[in-house]
Amino acid sequence: MSQIAIIGAGAWGTAISILLARRDTHQVRLWAYEKDVCESIAARRVNEMFLPGVQMPAAVTPTNSLAEALHGAQTVVSVMPSHHCRGLFRQMAPHLKPAMMFVSATKGIENESLLRMSQVIGEVLRESIREPRIGALSGPSFAKEVARGDPTAITIASRDSELAATVQREFSEPSFRVYTNDDVIGVELGGALKNVIAIAAGVCDGLGLGHNTIAALITRGLAEMARLAVACGARADTMAGLAGMGDLVLTCTGGLSRNRTVGVELGRGRKLPEIIAGMHGMVAEGVLTTNAAVGLARKYGVEMPITHQMYAILNQGKAPRDAIHELMTRRGTSEAGARK
């Protein structure tokens, strides 16, 4: 019997718990920060706050206690917002064991340090665990669709081949296919950076622009993602896979994307604080990731025009139509250009 702790009971963490609990060989503990979430799951087997209307198996045990969630766990899946990752792992540290496997399912970058989530986790864990075993889970996966059993394919990335094989085996089922990958940098950056482009796609939709615009945005957005990822040490071909193009297409076109939704509202003229306030605790990672992406682009000398325009819209109040005009009137370059 596999003991699995899931840290973070938002929509995605809840969906993963449902996925894993479908197997009678798994015992799943789901840690939630919000007491209301635990009470809702315990009383009605539904996470009314973050994934309403979806029944949760009895094998999912909700808890507000990190110690209880982590006791006896062999695999720890972290699904908290990126800005809480470091703090939560520090709280978890006294309850963690060297033999545990850690799977990061958070798609974000730490703003202050510009570190990917596996790097943040590694920094914290190496204070007490000499060689922590860490992987990153990413790919096109709306929580609601995974929870209801729609066919989905994602990637587990790790330099630890045994960890990757274990996650592939333990997470796979007929409706959920898991591929392995050893390009942790590419998989994590793909999952994070696509959220920035998804906000931009939403802006275009909010402005009433058509399919030509979205197709161009996705294509050139992927080029930006690949440039930065390669500069950071990733393989270019990872951006053509599930964690790159796959997740990018999903979040730029799917109505369930929170990042795209933020962009739609921006395009319609609403202000960011008002939009965030109306999300009722839901997190659009792309808002913070835009800041980190600009920081990484500056650090590695990579040109990212779409990302920079999104930064100006989100942080400087730039009008979306002005941002698009600047993108369309930039100096002409070759599509095959390595940096442009």
Rosetta blueprint (number, residue, H / E / L):
1 M L
2 S E
3 Q E
4 I E
5 A E
6 I E
7 I E
8 G L
9 A L
10 G L
11 A H
12 W H
13 G H
14 T H
15 A H
16 I H
17 S H
18 I H
19 L H
20 L H
21 A H
22 R L
23 R L
24 D L
25 T L
26 H E
27 Q E
28 V E
29 R E
30 L E
31 W E
32 A L
33 Y L
34 E L
35 K H
36 D H
37 V H
38 C H
39 E H
40 S H
41 I H
42 A H
43 A H
44 R H
45 R L
46 V L
47 N E
48 E L
49 M L
50 F L
51 L E
52 P L
53 G L
54 V L
55 Q L
56 M L
57 P L
58 A L
59 A L
60 V E
61 T E
62 P E
63 T E
64 N L
65 S L
66 L H
67 A H
68 E H
69 A H
70 L H
71 H L
72 G L
73 A L
74 Q L
75 T E
76 V E
77 V E
78 S E
79 V L
80 M L
81 P L
82 S H
83 H H
84 H H
85 C H
86 R H
87 G H
88 L H
89 F H
90 R H
91 Q H
92 M H
93 A H
94 P H
95 H H
96 L L
97 K L
98 P L
99 A L
100 M L
101 M E
102 F E
103 V E
104 S E
105 A L
106 T L
107 K L
108 G L
109 I E
110 E L
111 N L
112 E L
113 S L
114 L L
115 L L
116 R E
117 M H
118 S H
119 Q H
120 V H
121 I H
122 G H
123 E H
124 V H
125 L H
126 R L
127 E L
128 S L
129 I L
130 R L
131 E L
132 P L
133 R E
134 I E
135 G E
136 A E
137 L E
138 S E
139 G L
140 P L
141 S L
142 F L
143 A H
144 K H
145 E H
146 V H
147 A H
148 R L
149 G L
150 D L
151 P L
152 T E
153 A E
154 I E
155 T E
156 I E
157 A E
158 S L
159 R L
160 D L
161 S H
162 E H
163 L H
164 A H
165 A H
166 T H
167 V H
168 Q H
169 R H
170 E H
171 F H
172 S L
173 E E
174 P L
175 S L
176 F E
177 R E
178 V E
179 Y E
180 T E
181 N E
182 D L
183 D L
184 V H
185 I H
186 G H
187 V H
188 E H
189 L H
190 G H
191 G H
192 A H
193 L H
194 K H
195 N H
196 V H
197 I H
198 A H
199 I H
200 A H
201 A H
202 G H
203 V H
204 C H
205 D H
206 G H
207 L L
208 G L
209 L L
210 G L
211 H H
212 N H
213 T H
214 I H
215 A H
216 A H
217 L H
218 I H
219 T H
220 R H
221 G H
222 L H
223 A H
224 E H
225 M H
226 A H
227 R H
228 L H
229 A H
230 V H
231 A H
232 C L
233 G L
234 A L
235 R L
236 A H
237 D H
238 T H
239 M H
240 A H
241 G L
242 L H
243 A H
244 G H
245 M H
246 G H
247 D H
248 L H
249 V H
250 L H
251 T H
252 C H
253 T H
254 G L
255 G L
256 L L
257 S L
258 R H
259 N H
260 R H
261 T H
262 V H
263 G H
264 V H
265 E H
266 L H
267 G H
268 R L
269 G L
270 R L
271 K L
272 L H
273 P H
274 E H
275 I H
276 I H
277 A H
278 G L
279 M L
280 H L
281 G L
282 M L
283 V L
284 A L
285 E H
286 G H
287 V H
288 L H
289 T H
290 T H
291 N H
292 A H
293 A H
294 V H
295 G H
296 L H
297 A H
298 R H
299 K H
300 Y H
301 G L
302 V L
303 E L
304 M L
305 P H
306 I H
307 T H
308 H H
309 Q H
310 M H
311 Y H
312 A H
313 I H
314 L H
315 N H
316 Q H
317 G L
318 K L
319 A L
320 P H
321 R H
322 D H
323 A H
324 I H
325 H H
326 E H
327 L H
328 M H
329 T L
330 R L
331 R L
332 G L
333 T L
334 S L
335 E L
336 A L
337 G L
338 A L
339 R L
340 K L
